Amino acid sequence: MTKHYYVYIMTNAHNTVLYTGVTNDLARRVYEHKNGIGSAFTKRYNVHKLVYYEIGNDVNAAIAREKQIKGGSRQKKIDLINRLNPEWKDLYEEII
């Protein structure tokens, strides 16, 4: 069975805070963020909207990609989100 790894970006209601993470269970991890579990940062800044994700099956590639996104400018993250999700809608519903 192939394991999947997800690199994702979440934001708050006003799209002012961007949080990038990596996980092997996107639905569970987003649920945790939405319910204030596991990340003090996302809890503090009310980051609960999934606006971007990509899927791979190599954990090292996923971690490297997360670092690449985190190391990029805010504008690069915005461009990434705009390409996949121009309305910045919450993608949680489509992954559960």
Buried (B, 14 or more C-beta within 10 A) or exposed (E): EEEBBBBBBBBBEEEEBBBBBBBEEBEEBBBBBBEBEBBEEBBEBBBBBBBBBBEBEEEEEBEBBBEEBBEEEEEEBBEBBEEEBEEBEBBBEEEE
